[in-house]
Every structure is written in C-alpha cells, then in structure tokens.
Amino acid sequence: MEFALSQEQVLFSDSLRGLLTERVTIDALRHHAETGSGFDEGLWDSLVELGLPGLLVPERFGGAGLGIVDAAVAAEVIGGTAAFAPFAGSVVMATLAFVHAATEALQSEWLPRIAAGEVRFGVGISRNGGQVHAAIDAGTATHLLVYLPDGNAAVVPATQASVHMHRSIDRTRPVTDLTIDPAQAIILDAANAPQAAMQRVLDAGRVVLAADTLGAAQHMFDSALAFVKQREQFGRIIGSFQAMKHQFADMVTMLEPCRGMVWYAAYAQDALPDEARVTALQTKAHLGDVGREIARMATEAHGGMGFTDLLGLHYWFKRIMFNRQMLGGPEHCREEAARVQGWV
C-alpha cells in the first residue's frame, strides 16, 4: 500500500505555499512581531479566497469537507512560512467543535460563517469557571469558544469577554488570557459525551501544531543547508567539512520520520478512532523535542549570523518553541498517552 499525499493535496499545498511565500516576508514578520497583533486582514482575505477557513467545514455548510490530513498539509506550509494566520484554533479546533458537538441548528448558523471567513474563533480550556489561560488564536478572534470544566463548549463574542494579551516567545502569535460569563454564552451540548467530543478537538489541534512544527523545522533545515553550501572558510565550502556533514545527517535522520508520523496521526483522527488519541499525543510530544533540536542545530550551522535579526531564523525557532508548549508540552503529552494506554 502506498501512503502518500494525493495529487490534489500536493496542488493545494503548492498553491498555499505560493501565496504565503509572497505575502509573509521577513519584513512582514518583523512588523507583526513589533505590533504583536498576529493578524493581517489582507492576508486573511487571500486565505478566504483560497478556501482555507472552510477546509474542514462539511460541504452542505459551504466548506470543502476535507479531513485532518488536509489540515496537517496546510499547517506544515503555514509553519514553513511562519505565517501569522489563525489556523489551529479557528480553522481546525473551532470547526470540529461545531461538527462534533453542536446541534444541526447551531451548525447551520455558524459553520457557513466560518467557511466564509466572517468569524474567527479563539479557543481555550477553562479549569475554573469562565477563566482561561493561554487561549489559541484569541488575540485575532471575533468570537471565543471556551471548553468548560464539564467538557461542553461555550461560545461568546469576543466583545463580551475580558481579554488580556501577552507577548509570547513567538511575538507574531500572542498568548491570551480571558474571562467569560458562561451564563451569557451559547452552549454546544455534546449530548452524553462532552469530554469525548472535547478530546477529539484537542487531539486534532495537537496534530496540527505538530505539523506546523514540522514545517518550521523543515524551513530551518533548508535554510541551513543552503547556507553551508555557499559559505566558505579556510578556502573551502563549510558544507564539505566532515563534522558539518555529520550534523546534517543527524538532522535528516531526526526530521524525515516525523513527516510520516504526522501524516499517520492525522489519518488516525478521521479513520482510526482506537489509535487517534495516543498517536496525537505521541506525535505532539515527539515533534516538540525534534523541532527544538533541529532549530538549535540549524541555527548553530549559521554560526553567529544565525542568532541575528538579519536572517530572521528566530521567527521559526520561536514558533517551534511556542508550538512545543501549547496544548501540552512533551512531558504532559507522554504522561497522558501512558494514562490512556493504562500504563499509569
């Protein structure tokens, strides 16, 4: 059996990469890092024209009706360009929350608006009433979707919430704390299994963040490889030094298996429910560790230049570190995976 991307997925990836490569420049990244907004309305309009917000929205509600593998393909491209677009929270997690937990009436009301790019959701998990720490995409949101302690999701307009934005390590994507009043929210009643519906959404988010890390790490590797092929020292291209070859061989052996791991975890979300949770957790944990190592080694391959703002490598480095901690760091994800499998 051949397990690879379809021609349509490859064409979609190429189209998205072409758009983002043109729009998300180093200068644009610097601007968004300085302002801390994490949002570009012009870029968002272009993504809407491409159909990105409706990627996972069922066709009967105006979306493309695609799966998590397609979302992972998009996330890898977004991570590779360090694009400041509300994808993991708004396009993936919020959409799936409505698909898996909302009534038909609520789906008919909200999913077409998501597909059309009219609304953007920030997503967070409340451990104490309506207070949320480190919500995803909330800084750019028109609405907020908050998972309450009972597992049900509450939806409120962003204007009805108390929102406090922090500058995270990745300054193109702010971290947001917020407070909502559940009594004023629309509750997505997930029937008799709200916790299960919430976990499906969280696991899909973890896979997408892992794919984003994969794209960012691949970009850093490619940048480092191009650099060592043209940089001369002692009259030789530094890429010809044996020590440098060993370093790049290590990066390849770490990075290449991650792509299959991400694809399989994404596939499991739609087709292998018995494996979906564990593969999502393990993939998120593994990409968090591998991404950090690739980021470190690729930066060091540039020498002192790698740590300057001139090259802008730090935008991808910080993106990887941001992804590593969101929705659970490697230690948390592995502990939860062990618990799911009954090991602890």
Phi, psi and omega in degrees: 000135178266123178248099183207171178288147176284167178298322179296320179293322178294317179295321178296317178299315180295320180295315180294319179295319179298317179296311185289324178298324180287322188268327186259088180264171176300320178297320178294321177296319178299318181298314182288332175292323180288319182278333181071016184283321181069016182213140177229110185298322179296317177296317180299318179299322178293321178292326176296317178299326179284345179092013185297317182299333181264016185307314184258358179288130179304151185299327182293347177251015174094010180257188180272340177067032182270184187245185184292332176299317178295322176295322178293322177299315179295318182297323178298319178293317180298316177295323180293335178257357183057038184291141179264074181232138180285089187252301187302313182281308188282308186284323186262296190292315180295318178301313181294329177299316178290320182296319187266343189231349186264157174290165178301323181294316179292323176299316180294331181281320191257321186297319176298326179289324176296314182298325181278356180076014181287329180236147176231130186255138162264144184234132179214168180240125180264127175258354185210083180068238183255015181266133183231136175249134174059060174285149182268131176064013184288335181291342181246010193272149167268334180221160180237137175242115186242127175277122181277167182303334180277358178098346177283152181259138179246135182244128177220152171296146181298333181289343180264007181245155172269112187244130177233117183264139176244150171278115180274181176301326174264098188284355173276351180224096183291151173265138188234129168260144182209162177226131177236163173257105183303334181293336180262004187264158169274124183263126173274105185277110182273038178055238186261004185222059181295324180295320179295319179295320179296317181296324178298319180292315180297318181294321176297320177298321178295319179296318181294320176295323176297319178294322176298316177298319178302315179296319179294318179295320178297320178298316180295321177297312181298320179296317180294320180296317178297323182293312184288347176278345182237347182279128180253144175210136183055034177077012180226153171293128187293339177293346179276350179288138184299319180299322178291322177298319178298319181298317181286328175297320177298317180296320180297315182293334176280319191278317189299317179296339182295329182295313177297324179295316178295314180300317181293318179297321178293318178298320181296330180299327182260332191239343184230075186300330180290337182254352191300313185294309185295317181294324177296315181294314181292323179292316177301316180294314184294316179294329176298318180285314181295317180302319180296319180292317178298317180299317181294311185292322180292323177295315181295331179296336178277356185069210181298332180299330183296339184262005181265164177283345184301313180279331179077015179300333184295338178295321178283323177302310182291327177297317179299317181292325175297310180300325184301324186264333182293139181060026175106124175287175183304318182296316180297315182296319180291322177296318179293321177298319178296322180292318179299323182274002176079021181276339179229000000 
